[in-house]
Each structure stands twice: as structure tokens, then as C-alpha cells.
Amino acid sequence: MEIPTEFIQVFPLIGSRIGGQIVYVRFYNLTQWPVDIIWMRSAATPTKYATLKKQQWIDIQTYEGHPWIFRRSLDGAPMVINQEEIFWPQPVARNYIVRNSLFITTPLMSLAELSARRLLLPGSTFDQNQFLGLPPRLKSLIITIKAQEKAYRASSVKIPMPVEPRNRPPPAAPNPGQR
């Protein structure tokens, strides 16, 4: 059974506001996967800005009210910044140039989702015979994830932008318990 890709919403229905103060950000990829950095130009219209490999970072000048999302390049799985799937830039202070350091991480997933995504990774030895023995809920989740991956691969976001990420080690990630 397969879900038609036209019924899958790959990107959130959000877009950039006109205007807004300039915001300087530095995105660090702290995941073990390559991550696509995507600016949501208008409702559900993504513009791929760069792909960051593990430990890479990139400086971006954006604007207040311009949303950014992050997807694992491999399959389109959402990644997060500060436990949020959508980053909305906020100005820090007027008359100062401050670059916000933001850390892209893997979101907390249910055990079922982790299991399904692990079975679908390239190089996995999972086959159709093993699929038959899975619980119905896990089968349904695998079918949904495969449809989302197919829709992400078919999306126009896969066209890379000419931006060079950097490879210096990131600073220590903030302790989630401290604010």
C-alpha cells in the first residue's frame, strides 16, 4: 500500500513577512546527518539555502519574520533548533551587530518513529518478509514515512544554492537546563 505524494504535506504552510529588521544567524549542524537549510519564502514555497554536513556551520543574514526549517537531506525528516521545527528570526538589539549561534539537532522521537526510521535507512537489511511480521501501527508509520520521503525527494527544494558552509568545530552547545 502506498500513499499518493499529492496528499502529503512536505512543508509547513508558512511564509515570510515583508520587511523586518536584519538578523544575523549562524546555523551549526550538530546532528550526524547532512541537513538541508530551507527558507520558507511564501506559504509552502521552500528555497534551499545550503546543505550542512555533520559539524559544519554557515552564517546567514536574514530578516525578522522570515521562517527557516531544517530537514535531514537523506529523507526529509524534520530537524529542530531549540526544540522547534520552525525558526523565526528575532532581532537582538538595535544599533548592534550580533550573530545568534543556533544549533540544529535531531528532535525527540517516539520509539515507534525511531524504529521505523531505522528500518528505512539506506544500507538497512530490512525486507518485505520482515514487514509482514510487524505490528499494524508500525506498518502504517513506515508507509507514511516512506511517502513523506518520496514527496520530499520529488519537491523542488533539492536544487542546491551556491553557498559554502564552513567546517570549524562549533562552540559547546548550550546546556538545555540553563537559560
PAMIMAR-494960 format. One line per 8 residues: number of its first residue (from 1); their letters; for each residue x, y, z of N, C-alpha, C, CB. Coordinates in pm, 1 decimal. Glycine has a CB too. Layout:
<sites>
NUM = a = X/Y/Z/X/Y/Z/X/Y/Z/X/Y/Z ~ ...
</sites>
This chain:
<sites>
1 = meiptefi = 84.7/-118.6/0.0/0.0/0.0/0.0/88.6/124.0/0.0/-96.0/0.3/122.5 ~ 51.1/221.6/-79.3/131.0/343.8/-90.0/39.3/465.5/-85.6/215.2/343.8/-220.4 ~ 85.7/570.3/-18.7/9.7/695.3/-10.8/53.3/783.5/-127.0/31.6/768.0/127.4 ~ -41.0/835.8/-207.7/-1.9/925.6/-317.3/67.0/1050.8/-262.5/-125.7/965.3/-401.6 ~ 176.7/1092.0/-326.3/254.8/1205.5/-275.7/177.2/1336.6/-277.5/380.9/1221.1/-356.9 ~ 74.7/1348.5/-361.3/-0.7/1474.5/-363.8/-81.8/1495.9/-235.6/-94.2/1476.8/-484.7 ~ -97.9/1390.0/-154.3/-170.6/1403.2/-27.9/-77.2/1426.2/90.9/-254.5/1279.2/-3.3 ~ 50.6/1434.1/65.3/149.0/1453.5/171.5/189.5/1600.4/176.4/273.3/1362.9/149.6
9 = qvfpligs = 178.2/1660.9/293.6/224.6/1798.9/311.7/370.2/1792.8/356.9/135.2/1877.6/416.2 ~ 461.3/1828.6/267.0/604.3/1820.0/294.9/651.6/1939.6/376.3/683.5/1810.7/164.6 ~ 598.5/2057.0/345.6/643.9/2180.3/410.1/527.6/2248.8/480.8/707.6/2275.7/307.0 ~ 557.5/2318.2/590.9/450.4/2389.3/660.9/394.4/2502.6/575.2/501.5/2444.9/794.5 ~ 270.1/2536.0/598.1/204.0/2642.3/521.2/234.1/2778.4/584.3/50.0/2618.4/514.5 ~ 360.5/2815.8/578.6/406.2/2943.1/634.1/489.4/3014.4/529.5/487.8/2922.0/764.9 ~ 508.6/3142.5/548.5/591.2/3218.8/456.4/645.4/3343.7/522.7/512.3/3255.7/332.2 ~ 731.3/3414.0/452.1/798.1/3532.8/504.7/707.4/3654.6/500.7/925.2/3560.7/426.7
17 = riggqivy = 720.7/3737.0/604.1/655.2/3868.0/605.2/742.8/3965.1/528.0/630.3/3918.9/751.5 ~ 682.2/4069.2/476.3/758.1/4173.7/407.2/820.3/4265.1/511.8/667.1/4254.9/308.7 ~ 944.7/4302.6/487.3/1013.6/4393.8/579.0/1072.1/4321.0/697.6/919.2/4501.4/627.3 ~ 1096.1/4395.2/802.6/1155.3/4337.1/922.4/1300.9/4376.7/936.1/1142.5/4185.9/920.0 ~ 1347.4/4374.8/1058.0/1485.3/4411.5/1088.7/1580.7/4299.8/1047.1/1500.9/4442.3/1238.8 ~ 1702.4/4336.4/1007.4/1804.7/4237.6/970.9/1843.5/4158.1/1095.0/1930.2/4306.7/908.0 ~ 1858.8/4027.3/1076.4/1901.4/3937.6/1183.7/2016.6/3853.8/1129.4/1782.5/3846.6/1234.6 ~ 2125.8/3847.2/1204.5/2242.0/3767.7/1165.7/2240.9/3638.8/1246.8/2375.2/3846.9/1187.5
25 = vrfynltq = 2249.2/3526.1/1175.5/2246.7/3396.8/1244.5/2360.9/3308.9/1194.9/2111.0/3325.7/1223.0 ~ 2398.8/3215.1/1278.2/2494.8/3111.1/1241.1/2429.8/2978.8/1277.9/2635.4/3130.1/1313.7 ~ 2404.7/2896.7/1176.0/2345.7/2765.5/1197.2/2457.3/2661.6/1205.8/2245.6/2730.4/1083.6 ~ 2458.0/2582.5/1313.6/2552.7/2472.4/1332.3/2476.7/2341.0/1320.3/2625.7/2482.5/1470.8 ~ 2529.9/2247.5/1242.8/2468.9/2115.4/1233.9/2533.4/2025.4/1338.7/2484.8/2055.0/1090.5 ~ 2460.5/1995.3/1444.6/2510.5/1905.8/1549.1/2455.5/1764.2/1534.1/2474.5/1960.6/1686.4 ~ 2386.4/1736.4/1423.5/2335.0/1601.2/1400.9/2443.4/1517.4/1333.3/2204.9/1604.2/1314.0 ~ 2416.8/1389.9/1320.0/2511.9/1302.8/1249.9/2481.2/1292.7/1100.5/2510.8/1163.4/1312.0
33 = wpvdiiwm = 2384.0/1371.6/1054.1/2337.7/1364.2/916.2/2358.7/1496.2/842.9/2190.9/1325.3/912.1 ~ 2369.1/1492.9/709.0/2361.3/1617.7/632.7/2220.2/1676.4/648.6/2395.4/1593.4/480.8 ~ 2213.6/1807.8/665.9/2085.4/1875.2/689.6/2067.0/1986.5/587.0/2078.2/1932.4/834.5 ~ 1948.2/1991.0/525.1/1913.4/2098.5/432.1/1861.6/2217.8/512.4/1806.7/2050.6/327.6 ~ 1917.0/2336.2/483.4/1873.1/2461.8/544.7/1776.4/2525.2/445.0/1996.0/2559.0/578.8 ~ 1652.3/2546.3/486.0/1547.7/2588.4/393.1/1477.2/2713.9/444.1/1445.9/2475.3/372.0 ~ 1473.1/2815.3/359.1/1399.6/2938.8/388.6/1261.1/2926.0/327.2/1474.7/3066.0/333.2 ~ 1158.5/2953.8/405.7/1020.8/2947.8/356.6/983.0/3085.5/302.5/921.9/2902.6/469.9
41 = rsaatptk = 998.6/3099.9/172.1/975.1/3226.9/103.1/830.1/3272.1/115.9/1012.5/3214.4/-44.2 ~ 738.4/3187.5/74.7/595.3/3215.0/88.2/529.0/3083.6/126.8/533.3/3274.7/-45.2 ~ 399.3/3086.0/151.0/330.5/2967.8/202.6/366.1/2841.2/124.7/180.4/2989.6/198.9 ~ 427.8/2748.3/193.2/469.0/2618.8/137.8/560.6/2631.0/16.6/347.5/2539.2/99.8 ~ 634.3/2742.8/4.9/729.8/2760.1/-104.3/870.6/2765.1/-46.1/698.8/2889.3/-186.2 ~ 940.3/2652.0/-48.3/1073.4/2646.0/11.2/1183.2/2691.6/-84.4/1102.1/2505.8/57.4 ~ 1287.6/2749.4/-26.8/1408.7/2781.7/-101.5/1525.4/2721.9/-24.8/1425.8/2937.3/-121.1 ~ 1589.1/2624.5/-86.6/1703.4/2561.3/-20.6/1820.6/2657.8/-22.5/1741.4/2426.9/-89.5
49 = yatlkkqq = 1877.4/2682.8/95.1/1987.3/2777.2/107.4/2121.5/2705.3/107.4/1971.9/2860.1/234.2 ~ 2128.3/2592.3/175.4/2253.6/2516.3/182.8/2225.0/2378.8/240.4/2359.8/2590.8/268.9 ~ 2323.2/2290.4/227.0/2321.8/2162.2/296.0/2445.6/2158.5/384.1/2318.4/2040.8/195.0 ~ 2423.9/2135.9/512.0/2535.1/2128.8/606.6/2562.9/1983.8/641.3/2504.7/2210.3/734.3 ~ 2688.1/1943.8/627.3/2728.8/1811.5/673.0/2747.4/1816.4/823.9/2859.5/1764.6/601.8 ~ 2773.2/1701.9/883.1/2797.9/1693.0/1027.1/2907.4/1792.2/1066.7/2837.9/1548.1/1067.5 ~ 2882.3/1869.5/1172.4/2975.9/1966.8/1229.7/3001.9/2089.3/1142.0/3105.5/1899.3/1257.5 ~ 2933.0/2104.8/1031.4/2950.2/2225.5/950.7/2859.5/2336.1/1003.5/2919.7/2197.0/801.5
57 = widiqtye = 2893.2/2459.9/965.1/2811.7/2574.8/1003.0/2809.9/2674.3/889.3/2864.4/2640.7/1132.0 ~ 2713.0/2765.8/895.5/2700.9/2868.0/792.4/2644.9/2995.9/854.9/2610.2/2818.9/675.8 ~ 2698.9/3109.5/809.9/2649.1/3240.8/851.6/2546.0/3288.5/750.2/2765.7/3344.1/865.1 ~ 2434.8/3338.0/800.3/2326.5/3385.0/714.4/2276.5/3519.8/765.0/2210.5/3281.7/709.6 ~ 2251.3/3609.7/671.0/2183.0/3735.6/703.3/2038.7/3717.0/659.5/2250.8/3861.6/632.1 ~ 1947.7/3723.3/753.2/1806.6/3704.5/723.3/1728.9/3822.8/781.0/1754.0/3568.7/780.9 ~ 1599.9/3809.1/789.7/1516.6/3918.7/839.1/1415.0/3866.8/939.7/1445.0/3989.5/722.7 ~ 1378.2/3954.0/1030.5/1272.6/3923.9/1126.1/1148.0/3883.7/1046.8/1243.6/4046.9/1220.4
65 = ghpwifrr = 1083.5/3776.2/1089.3/962.4/3731.6/1020.6/986.4/3642.3/900.3/885.1/3849.1/977.4 ~ 1112.7/3601.4/876.3/1143.5/3508.8/767.0/1170.4/3370.6/827.1/1267.0/3558.8/682.6 ~ 1077.3/3276.6/813.7/1092.3/3145.8/877.1/1192.0/3054.6/805.0/958.4/3077.7/884.1 ~ 1259.3/2972.5/884.4/1355.5/2874.0/834.8/1317.4/2737.8/890.6/1502.1/2912.0/874.7 ~ 1334.2/2634.3/807.7/1313.1/2497.0/853.1/1436.3/2415.2/817.3/1184.2/2435.0/789.7 ~ 1447.0/2297.7/877.3/1566.3/2215.0/863.2/1521.8/2071.1/840.9/1659.2/2226.5/988.9 ~ 1573.6/2010.1/734.7/1535.2/1873.5/700.4/1659.2/1788.4/678.5/1445.9/1871.6/574.9 ~ 1653.3/1665.2/726.9/1761.9/1571.0/700.1/1761.9/1545.7/550.0/1745.3/1436.2/782.0
73 = sldgapmv = 1876.2/1567.2/485.8/1886.3/1556.0/339.5/1846.6/1418.3/289.6/2027.5/1587.3/294.0 ~ 1879.0/1319.0/365.4/1857.1/1180.3/328.3/1710.5/1148.7/298.8/1906.9/1090.7/437.7 ~ 1620.8/1196.4/386.7/1480.9/1155.7/375.0/1379.0/1265.4/405.5/1456.2/1041.5/465.5 ~ 1425.8/1386.1/435.9/1333.3/1495.1/465.1/1279.9/1496.0/606.8/1219.7/1489.2/371.6 ~ 1337.0/1413.5/694.7/1291.5/1412.1/834.3/1318.8/1548.2/898.1/1362.0/1298.7/915.1 ~ 1222.3/1603.1/971.5/1242.6/1734.7/1033.4/1352.8/1731.9/1139.5/1112.3/1783.8/1096.0 ~ 1435.6/1834.6/1139.6/1534.0/1858.8/1245.0/1487.7/1984.0/1319.5/1681.1/1876.1/1186.3 ~ 1547.9/2013.7/1433.8/1499.0/2124.5/1516.0/1610.4/2218.4/1561.1/1426.8/2070.4/1637.0
81 = inqeeifw = 1568.9/2339.7/1598.4/1654.4/2437.6/1666.0/1578.7/2476.6/1792.2/1687.2/2564.8/1573.7 ~ 1642.2/2460.4/1908.4/1576.6/2488.9/2037.5/1443.9/2414.0/2050.0/1552.5/2640.8/2053.5 ~ 1442.2/2288.4/2011.1/1325.3/2200.8/2015.9/1208.4/2250.2/1929.5/1279.4/2186.5/2158.7 ~ 1234.0/2339.9/1835.9/1129.5/2391.9/1747.1/1161.4/2354.2/1602.7/1116.2/2546.3/1761.4 ~ 1058.9/2311.1/1527.4/1079.6/2274.6/1386.9/1091.5/2396.1/1296.2/966.2/2187.1/1338.9 ~ 1037.6/2509.7/1339.0/1042.9/2632.1/1258.8/1119.5/2737.5/1337.2/899.3/2682.8/1222.1 ~ 1219.4/2797.8/1272.4/1295.2/2905.7/1336.1/1246.2/3038.3/1280.9/1448.7/2889.0/1312.6 ~ 1198.6/3125.2/1369.6/1154.2/3260.1/1334.3/1258.2/3357.1/1387.1/1011.2/3292.1/1392.5
89 = pqpvarny = 1341.1/3417.6/1301.9/1445.4/3509.6/1348.4/1386.9/3628.7/1424.5/1527.7/3559.6/1229.8 ~ 1453.0/3662.8/1533.7/1415.5/3778.3/1614.3/1537.3/3868.1/1629.3/1360.5/3735.0/1753.8 ~ 1521.5/3998.8/1610.6/1635.9/4088.7/1628.0/1680.4/4089.4/1774.2/1600.3/4232.2/1581.7 ~ 1811.4/4102.8/1794.5/1866.3/4102.7/1929.8/1863.6/4243.4/1988.1/2009.8/4047.4/1930.3 ~ 1922.4/4337.8/1919.1/1926.5/4476.0/1968.2/1949.9/4569.1/1850.0/2038.1/4494.6/2076.7 ~ 1896.0/4686.5/1858.2/1920.0/4785.7/1753.0/2059.5/4844.5/1771.5/1811.3/4898.4/1755.7 ~ 2118.4/4887.3/1661.3/2249.9/4952.6/1660.5/2364.9/4860.9/1702.1/2247.1/5071.7/1751.6 ~ 2340.7/4731.8/1709.0/2446.1/4634.6/1737.8/2437.9/4525.3/1632.6/2432.6/4575.3/1882.8
97 = ivrnslfi = 2552.9/4476.4/1591.9/2554.2/4360.0/1503.7/2589.1/4240.7/1591.1/2656.6/4377.0/1383.7 ~ 2489.7/4158.6/1614.1/2505.8/4039.9/1697.3/2464.6/3920.2/1613.3/2421.2/4049.4/1829.7 ~ 2548.8/3819.0/1609.3/2516.3/3697.8/1534.1/2471.0/3591.0/1633.1/2638.9/3648.1/1449.7 ~ 2347.4/3545.9/1616.2/2293.7/3439.8/1701.6/2349.6/3305.7/1656.9/2138.6/3438.2/1697.8 ~ 2406.0/3229.1/1749.0/2450.4/3092.9/1719.3/2335.7/2998.6/1751.6/2579.6/3055.0/1800.2 ~ 2295.2/2921.2/1651.7/2181.6/2831.1/1666.1/2224.7/2689.9/1630.3/2063.2/2876.3/1577.6 ~ 2178.3/2593.3/1708.3/2225.1/2456.1/1695.4/2114.1/2365.7/1642.4/2276.1/2404.2/1830.1 ~ 2140.6/2305.0/1527.1/2045.3/2212.4/1465.5/2067.4/2076.0/1529.4/2062.6/2206.1/1308.2
105 = ttplmsla = 1959.7/2018.5/1582.1/1968.4/1888.3/1647.8/1856.3/1797.2/1597.3/1960.7/1904.0/1802.0 ~ 1867.7/1670.4/1631.3/1764.3/1573.0/1598.0/1653.4/1585.3/1701.6/1822.0/1427.1/1593.5 ~ 1527.6/1589.2/1659.4/1419.0/1603.1/1756.9/1397.6/1475.0/1837.1/1289.6/1641.9/1686.2 ~ 1333.6/1490.5/1949.2/1293.4/1376.2/2029.5/1183.7/1303.1/1953.0/1244.8/1420.2/2172.5 ~ 1200.9/1172.3/1933.1/1102.5/1093.8/1857.8/1051.7/980.4/1945.1/1163.8/1038.3/1726.1 ~ 933.4/932.3/1912.4/879.7/816.1/1982.5/962.6/693.4/1944.4/728.4/794.6/1948.4 ~ 955.1/591.1/2025.8/1027.4/467.6/1996.2/978.4/407.7/1864.0/1010.1/365.7/2111.4 ~ 848.9/418.6/1837.8/793.7/366.3/1711.9/853.3/440.1/1592.2/639.6/378.8/1710.6
113 = elsarrll = 861.2/574.4/1599.9/917.2/650.6/1488.1/1066.0/622.2/1470.5/894.9/800.4/1509.5 ~ 1139.4/614.4/1581.9/1282.2/580.4/1572.4/1301.3/444.7/1505.2/1347.1/579.6/1712.5 ~ 1219.9/347.5/1544.6/1229.4/212.7/1486.8/1198.4/215.2/1337.6/1133.6/116.1/1558.8 ~ 1091.7/283.9/1300.7/1052.5/291.0/1159.6/1161.0/358.7/1076.8/919.5/366.5/1144.2 ~ 1213.3/470.5/1125.6/1317.4/542.1/1050.3/1444.9/458.8/1040.3/1348.3/677.5/1116.7 ~ 1477.1/384.0/1143.9/1597.3/299.0/1141.0/1581.9/188.7/1035.7/1623.7/236.3/1281.2 ~ 1464.2/131.8/1027.1/1440.0/26.4/928.5/1449.1/77.8/785.1/1303.6/-35.9/951.6 ~ 1424.7/207.1/765.7/1422.7/264.7/631.3/1554.9/327.2/588.7/1315.3/367.7/623.1
121 = lpgstfdq = 1654.9/327.9/676.3/1783.9/388.3/640.7/1850.7/312.5/526.4/1877.1/391.6/762.7 ~ 1923.5/383.3/438.9/1999.5/314.4/334.5/2098.2/217.1/399.4/2074.6/416.8/243.6 ~ 2112.1/102.8/339.1/2202.6/2.0/393.5/2134.4/-90.6/492.4/2319.7/68.6/459.7 ~ 2009.3/-60.5/526.2/1935.2/-146.3/617.5/1903.1/-277.1/545.4/1804.8/-76.1/667.7 ~ 1904.5/-386.4/618.9/1875.8/-517.2/558.7/1727.7/-553.7/572.0/1962.4/-625.9/624.0 ~ 1645.9/-457.6/604.6/1502.1/-478.8/620.7/1440.2/-514.9/486.0/1433.7/-352.6/680.2 ~ 1357.7/-619.9/483.7/1292.7/-659.3/357.9/1142.1/-679.6/377.8/1356.7/-788.6/302.5 ~ 1073.1/-707.3/268.6/927.3/-721.1/270.1/879.6/-833.1/362.5/876.7/-746.5/129.8
129 = nqflglpp = 953.4/-943.3/371.7/911.6/-1053.5/458.3/909.4/-1010.0/604.3/1004.8/-1174.1/440.5 ~ 1007.0/-929.0/644.8/1008.8/-878.9/781.9/893.6/-781.2/804.2/1143.6/-811.1/813.1 ~ 856.7/-707.4/702.1/747.6/-610.3/711.4/617.1/-679.0/750.8/730.2/-536.0/577.8 ~ 593.2/-797.7/696.6/468.5/-870.1/723.2/451.1/-902.9/870.4/464.1/-997.7/642.2 ~ 561.6/-922.0/942.7/552.9/-958.6/1083.8/544.8/-841.1/1179.7/669.4/-1041.0/1119.8 ~ 541.5/-720.3/1129.1/538.9/-602.5/1216.2/397.8/-571.6/1265.8/595.4/-481.2/1142.5 ~ 387.9/-505.1/1381.1/255.6/-462.0/1429.0/192.5/-363.2/1330.3/267.0/-397.2/1569.8 ~ 60.0/-362.3/1319.9/-8.4/-273.8/1223.7/28.4/-125.9/1239.7/-158.2/-289.2/1238.4
137 = rlksliit = 42.5/-78.3/1363.5/76.0/63.5/1385.5/212.6/97.2/1325.8/74.8/96.6/1536.6 ~ 309.5/7.1/1341.6/443.4/30.5/1287.6/441.3/22.0/1134.6/544.1/-71.7/1345.9 ~ 363.4/-70.7/1079.6/349.0/-79.8/933.5/294.6/51.4/877.7/255.5/-197.5/894.6 ~ 189.9/102.8/941.6/128.5/228.0/897.5/228.0/343.7/905.1/4.5/259.4/982.4 ~ 306.1/348.4/1011.4/406.1/453.8/1027.9/513.9/444.0/919.8/470.2/445.6/1167.6 ~ 558.0/324.1/888.6/658.9/304.0/783.7/604.7/351.1/648.3/700.9/154.5/776.0 ~ 480.3/317.1/617.7/418.9/359.1/491.3/412.0/511.6/483.8/277.2/298.2/476.3 ~ 373.3/575.6/594.5/364.9/722.5/598.6/501.6/786.5/581.0/302.8/768.9/730.7
145 = ikaqekay = 602.4/735.3/651.6/737.8/791.2/642.5/793.4/774.2/501.4/831.5/723.8/745.1 ~ 769.5/657.9/440.4/816.5/636.0/302.9/749.8/734.1/206.3/788.3/490.5/258.8 ~ 621.3/761.4/227.1/550.1/857.1/141.2/604.7/998.4/161.3/398.3/854.2/170.6 ~ 633.7/1035.4/286.3/691.4/1167.7/314.0/828.8/1181.1/249.0/702.0/1191.6/466.3 ~ 909.6/1076.0/258.4/1042.7/1077.2/196.2/1031.3/1092.7/44.6/1120.0/947.8/230.7 ~ 940.0/1018.7/-15.7/920.9/1026.0/-161.0/875.9/1166.4/-201.8/817.2/920.6/-207.7 ~ 784.1/1225.2/-125.7/735.9/1360.8/-155.6/848.2/1462.9/-138.5/616.5/1397.4/-64.3 ~ 932.6/1445.4/-37.0/1044.1/1538.0/-15.4/1143.0/1529.5/-131.6/1115.5/1507.3/118.6
153 = rassvkip = 1174.2/1407.5/-173.0/1267.5/1389.4/-285.3/1211.7/1449.1/-415.1/1298.0/1239.9/-305.4 ~ 1080.4/1446.2/-430.3/1017.2/1499.5/-551.6/1001.1/1651.2/-547.2/881.4/1434.8/-572.1 ~ 1019.1/1710.4/-430.1/999.0/1855.4/-416.8/1110.6/1932.2/-485.2/990.9/1895.5/-268.9 ~ 1082.2/2056.9/-514.7/1179.9/2141.5/-583.5/1290.2/2190.4/-491.6/1110.8/2259.5/-645.7 ~ 1282.1/2159.5/-363.9/1381.3/2208.9/-268.4/1518.0/2143.6/-289.2/1333.5/2184.2/-125.8 ~ 1525.8/2038.9/-365.5/1651.7/1966.6/-381.4/1753.0/2040.1/-468.6/1624.8/1831.1/-439.9 ~ 1716.8/2154.5/-522.5/1811.2/2231.6/-603.6/1901.8/2309.5/-509.1/1736.6/2328.1/-703.0 ~ 2030.7/2278.0/-502.5/2118.0/2345.5/-406.7/2149.5/2489.1/-446.6/2246.4/2268.3/-391.5
161 = mpveprnr = 2165.7/2571.8/-345.9/2204.8/2711.1/-365.3/2357.4/2719.3/-358.0/2137.7/2804.7/-258.3 ~ 2421.5/2815.7/-425.5/2567.8/2825.1/-425.3/2621.7/2893.9/-299.4/2614.8/2900.4/-548.9 ~ 2612.5/2827.0/-185.6/2662.2/2881.3/-59.3/2756.6/2778.6/0.8/2544.9/2915.5/39.5 ~ 2870.8/2823.9/46.7/2970.3/2732.9/102.8/2964.8/2731.1/255.0/3110.0/2772.3/56.3 ~ 2927.2/2617.6/315.6/2933.8/2605.5/460.3/3079.2/2596.6/506.7/2854.8/2482.6/507.5 ~ 3100.1/2611.5/633.8/3234.5/2605.2/690.5/3246.4/2484.9/781.7/3268.0/2734.1/767.2 ~ 3372.5/2446.7/810.6/3397.0/2322.7/882.9/3463.5/2336.1/1018.6/3478.7/2236.4/800.6 ~ 3473.6/2454.2/1072.2/3536.2/2464.0/1203.6/3445.7/2398.7/1306.7/3564.6/2611.8/1241.2
169 = pppaapnp = 3505.8/2348.0/1415.0/3421.1/2288.2/1518.2/3330.9/2394.7/1580.9/3507.6/2219.9/1627.0 ~ 3207.5/2358.9/1612.1/3117.7/2455.4/1674.3/3155.8/2477.6/1820.1/2972.3/2408.0/1664.0 ~ 3110.5/2589.1/1877.4/3132.7/2607.7/2020.0/3049.2/2506.0/2095.8/3097.8/2752.5/2064.0 ~ 3075.3/2492.4/2222.4/2999.4/2397.2/2303.5/2851.4/2432.1/2296.5/3048.9/2397.2/2450.8 ~ 2769.5/2330.8/2276.6/2624.9/2352.3/2272.0/2577.2/2395.1/2410.0/2550.2/2223.7/2224.9 ~ 2475.9/2480.9/2414.9/2426.4/2524.2/2545.0/2363.5/2408.9/2620.4/2325.8/2637.1/2529.1 ~ 2374.4/2413.0/2750.7/2313.0/2312.6/2836.6/2163.1/2338.8/2838.9/2373.7/2315.6/2981.1 ~ 2077.7/2240.2/2798.9/1933.6/2263.9/2793.0/1873.9/2304.4/2927.7/1864.0/2140.2/2742.7
177 = gqr = 1938.7/2269.0/3037.4/1887.1/2303.5/3169.5/1913.6/2447.6/3207.4/1946.8/2213.4/3272.5 ~ 2005.2/2514.9/3137.5/2038.4/2653.3/3169.6/1967.9/2746.8/3073.3/2190.6/2675.9/3165.0 ~ 1924.9/2857.1/3120.0/1861.2/2958.4/3035.1/1918.0/3092.4/3067.7/1708.8/2959.6/3052.4
</sites>
